[in-house]
Amino acid sequence: MNSEAEKNEWCKRKIRKFLGPFLVAIGLGYTYHSHLTGCPRYIIFGGWAMGPPVWFILESVFLYDPKEEDLQHFKHYQSLGRDLWLGFLVFLAAFYLGNWN
C-alpha cells in the first residue's frame, strides 16, 4: 500500500471532522438525559460553558496541522463552532434563568 495513501487515510482533519460532531452528539444526549434524571442545572451549564472552549484549544493544539491545512479555513471552521456553541449557551441560560411557567 502506498505510504501517502496511508498517511491521508486518517489525517488530523478527518479525525476532527468525525470527533467534533460525535462529542456534540454525546453532550446533547447527556444534557437531555440529565434533564430527565434531575441533574443540577449548574453542572449542565458549567459543562457547556467550559467543555467546548477546552475542545477548541485541544483541537488547535493536537488536531491542526499547519503544514497540510489552510489557517483561514481552520479559523472559519472554529468560528462556526464557536457561534453554535454560544447560541446554545445563551439558550440554556435563558431556559435556566428565565421564567418559563
C-alpha positions as CSV (number, residue, x, y, z in Angstrom):
1,M,0.0,0.0,0.0
2,N,1.2,3.5,-0.8
3,S,2.6,5.3,2.3
4,E,1.0,8.6,1.0
5,A,-2.5,6.9,1.0
6,E,-1.9,5.6,4.5
7,K,-0.9,9.0,5.7
8,N,-4.0,10.7,4.3
9,E,-6.4,7.9,5.4
10,W,-6.7,9.2,8.9
11,C,-5.3,12.7,8.8
12,K,-5.9,15.2,11.6
13,R,-8.6,17.0,9.5
14,K,-10.6,13.8,9.1
15,I,-10.3,12.9,12.7
16,R,-11.6,16.4,13.6
17,K,-14.4,16.0,11.1
18,F,-15.8,13.0,12.9
19,L,-14.8,13.6,16.5
20,G,-16.3,17.1,16.8
21,P,-19.8,16.1,15.9
22,F,-19.6,12.9,17.9
23,L,-18.7,14.9,21.0
24,V,-21.5,17.3,20.3
25,A,-24.0,14.4,20.0
26,I,-22.7,12.9,23.3
27,G,-23.1,16.3,25.0
28,L,-26.6,16.9,23.8
29,G,-27.6,13.3,24.7
30,Y,-26.1,13.8,28.2
31,T,-27.9,17.1,28.6
32,Y,-31.2,15.6,27.6
33,H,-30.6,12.6,30.0
34,S,-29.6,15.0,32.8
35,H,-32.8,16.9,32.5
36,L,-34.8,13.7,32.8
37,T,-32.8,12.4,35.8
38,G,-32.7,15.8,37.7
39,C,-29.1,16.6,37.4
40,P,-28.4,20.1,38.9
41,R,-28.6,22.8,36.2
42,Y,-25.4,24.4,37.2
43,I,-23.5,21.2,36.3
44,I,-25.1,21.1,32.9
45,F,-24.5,24.8,32.3
46,G,-20.9,24.5,33.6
47,G,-20.2,21.6,31.3
48,W,-21.5,23.5,28.3
49,A,-19.7,26.7,29.3
50,M,-16.3,25.0,29.8
51,G,-16.4,21.9,27.6
52,P,-16.4,23.5,24.1
53,P,-13.6,26.0,24.8
54,V,-11.4,23.2,26.1
55,W,-12.3,21.2,22.9
56,F,-11.3,24.2,20.7
57,I,-8.0,24.5,22.5
58,L,-7.2,20.8,22.2
59,E,-8.3,20.8,18.6
60,S,-6.0,23.6,17.7
61,V,-3.0,22.1,19.6
62,F,-3.4,18.5,18.6
63,L,-5.6,18.2,15.6
64,Y,-4.5,21.1,13.4
65,D,-1.6,20.5,11.1
66,P,-0.3,23.8,9.7
67,K,1.8,22.1,7.0
68,E,-1.3,20.5,5.4
69,E,-4.2,22.8,6.2
70,D,-5.1,26.4,5.4
71,L,-5.2,28.5,8.6
72,Q,-8.1,30.6,7.3
73,H,-10.2,27.5,6.7
74,F,-9.4,26.3,10.2
75,K,-10.3,29.6,11.7
76,H,-13.6,29.7,9.8
77,Y,-14.4,26.2,11.0
78,Q,-13.7,27.1,14.6
79,S,-15.7,30.4,14.3
80,L,-18.7,28.5,13.1
81,G,-18.4,26.1,16.0
82,R,-18.0,29.0,18.4
83,D,-21.1,30.7,17.2
84,L,-23.2,27.5,17.5
85,W,-21.8,26.9,21.0
86,L,-22.6,30.5,22.1
87,G,-26.1,30.2,20.7
88,F,-26.7,27.0,22.6
89,L,-25.2,28.5,25.8
90,V,-27.5,31.6,25.5
91,F,-30.5,29.2,25.0
92,L,-29.5,27.3,28.2
93,A,-29.0,30.5,30.2
94,A,-32.4,31.8,29.1
95,F,-34.0,28.4,29.8
96,Y,-32.5,28.1,33.2
97,L,-32.8,31.7,34.4
98,G,-35.9,32.7,32.6
99,N,-39.4,32.4,33.9
100,W,-40.9,29.6,31.8
101,N,-44.1,28.9,33.8
